[in-house]
Amino acid sequence: DECLDLGDLSRDEIDYLIKLENTLKQTLIAAVGGIEGVSVVDISGVVAGHEFCTSDPWTYGITVLNENVDSLAPFHPIPQAQAAIAALLKQSLQGP
């Protein structure tokens, strides 16, 4: 089966984007680190098992544009992923 959700990105381009995403995450953590009352919830594992090109992806790929060329959703979480993120946030607010 051909998976078009990543468009024609090469493996090197995908790895580069993942590196940029991790750099952004670390930059955000560093920016708020030490601010009283502020915490960061790691949501990076929320789509584990639901990555692009799996049978149940939880992130819209580039193919969402086939249905709506004006969509702002490519590479953003679908409702199931948003619910999983919300659950993690809720859990973090409730504490241990």
Legacy VTK file of the C-alpha trace (Angstrom):
# vtk DataFile Version 3.0
C-alpha trace
ASCII
DATASET POLYDATA
POINTS 96 float
0.000 0.000 0.000
1.194 3.449 -0.911
1.035 6.068 1.813
0.706 9.633 0.586
0.307 11.369 3.940
3.896 12.590 3.947
3.772 13.773 0.368
7.056 13.300 -1.429
9.267 14.025 1.587
12.424 11.948 1.674
13.548 10.046 4.776
16.269 12.687 5.321
13.671 15.477 5.157
11.398 13.651 7.608
14.304 13.086 10.007
15.219 16.777 9.732
11.643 17.821 10.570
11.635 15.487 13.575
14.909 17.052 14.726
13.396 20.546 14.377
10.327 19.465 16.334
12.522 18.143 19.147
14.560 21.363 19.149
11.341 23.381 19.413
10.153 21.208 22.298
13.424 21.652 24.197
13.392 25.408 23.528
9.866 25.719 24.922
10.764 23.664 27.999
13.846 25.814 28.602
11.835 29.027 28.138
9.328 28.176 30.857
11.599 26.163 33.124
11.723 27.597 36.586
8.624 29.755 36.232
6.507 29.182 39.305
3.165 27.567 38.538
4.170 26.550 35.024
4.730 22.966 33.983
5.170 21.187 30.687
3.356 18.009 29.754
5.191 15.707 27.358
2.659 14.715 24.710
5.223 13.212 22.332
4.026 9.648 22.963
0.342 10.392 22.466
0.266 9.106 18.886
2.402 6.022 19.519
0.938 3.279 17.372
-1.069 5.850 15.417
1.693 7.407 13.306
1.401 8.323 9.643
0.835 5.402 7.322
-0.490 3.079 10.058
-3.990 1.641 9.840
-5.264 4.247 12.355
-3.254 7.493 12.068
-4.065 10.184 14.644
-2.534 13.059 12.700
-3.851 14.442 9.451
-1.402 14.013 6.631
-1.039 15.993 3.468
-3.861 13.955 1.917
-6.419 15.959 3.936
-5.939 18.577 1.222
-7.533 16.168 -1.273
-10.853 16.749 0.486
-10.391 20.436 1.300
-7.655 22.323 -0.498
-8.001 25.174 2.022
-7.608 22.912 5.057
-5.348 24.174 7.818
-5.159 20.672 9.299
-2.200 18.939 7.595
0.192 17.585 10.219
-2.184 18.449 13.081
-3.859 15.954 15.421
-7.266 14.504 14.626
-10.021 14.516 17.301
-8.889 11.202 18.856
-5.386 12.574 19.366
-6.770 15.848 20.689
-8.799 13.872 23.255
-5.698 11.900 24.289
-3.734 15.154 24.681
-6.570 16.644 26.750
-6.549 13.559 28.995
-2.810 13.971 29.622
-3.268 17.647 30.418
-6.162 16.910 32.763
-4.123 14.243 34.523
-1.196 16.635 34.976
-3.498 19.270 36.473
-4.915 16.796 38.975
-1.417 15.871 40.160
-0.110 12.530 41.407
LINES 1 97
96 0 1 2 3 4 5 6 7 8 9 10 11 12 13 14 15 16 17 18 19 20 21 22 23 24 25 26 27 28 29 30 31 32 33 34 35 36 37 38 39 40 41 42 43 44 45 46 47 48 49 50 51 52 53 54 55 56 57 58 59 60 61 62 63 64 65 66 67 68 69 70 71 72 73 74 75 76 77 78 79 80 81 82 83 84 85 86 87 88 89 90 91 92 93 94 95
